[in-house]
Amino acid sequence: MKISRHARNNMRLYKISEKDILDTIESADASSREGDKVVALRKFRNRFSHYPLKVVYETVGNEHFVVTVYPLKGKMWRGNRES
């Protein structure tokens, strides 16, 4: 897995680990395609202020290239919030 500089900066900012990214890619709660990119969302219990983690990546050959990653805040997520 390769990670862009932008994604690495967000990882530091939001305390996101590579394992969080892999878990999201491998076990997404929801995913969609936007051109060549895949947008994967995964909710982590008691992490990221109960917002899902959004990972945007491309698959080149057998390798994932993570473009960006961040907690998805706001009205765009329609999943249930757990207290």
N, C-alpha and C positions, 0 to 999 in steps of 0.2 A: 504494500500500500504506500503510495506517495501522497504527500500532503502539501498543498500550496502554502506559501508564506502567509497569505491572508488567513487561511484556515488555522495555521499554527498560532497566529496572533490571537484569533478568537478563542482557541483552546486555552491559552494563558489567561485571557480576560475572564472567561466563564468557567475556568477550572474543569475543562473537558479532557478526558483521557483518550488515548488511542483505542483502548478497550471499549469505551462508550461509543466511539465511532464504528468500530467493527460490529458491536452488538446491534447498533441501529441499522447498518447495512444488511446484516445477516438475518435479523428478526424485526423488521420494520412493522409498526402497527398500521401504517399506510404508506403507499409509495405511488409516484406518478413519473411520467417521462416528460421532459421539456427539451425537445430536439434530441441531441446526443447525450444529454445529462439525465440522471435519475435523481429525484428528490425523495428522500426517505425520512419518515417521521417515526419517532419512538418515544413513548412516555416512560420515564424512569421514576419509580416511586421515591418520594422524599428528596428529589434532586431537581435542580434548575427551577426552583420556585413553582413546582408542579406544572411547568410548561414542557411540551415535548421537545426533544432535540431534533433539529433539522440538519440533515447532511445532504449536500449536493455533491454528486460525484459522477465521474465518467469511468467506464470500464474500457481499458485499452489492452487488448490481448487477454491475459489472465490477471491483470493488475488493475486495482482501483486507484483513481486519481481524485482525491478529495479537493474540491474547489472551495467550498466554504462549509462552516458548521457553526450553529448557534442555537440557543433556546428560542423557540418560536413563540413570541409574545403577541398578545392582541387578539383581535376577533377572527383572525384567519384560521385558527384551530377550532374545530367543532367537536373535539373529543370531550369526554366528561372529566371534570376536575375532581380529583379525590382530595378530601380534606385530611 
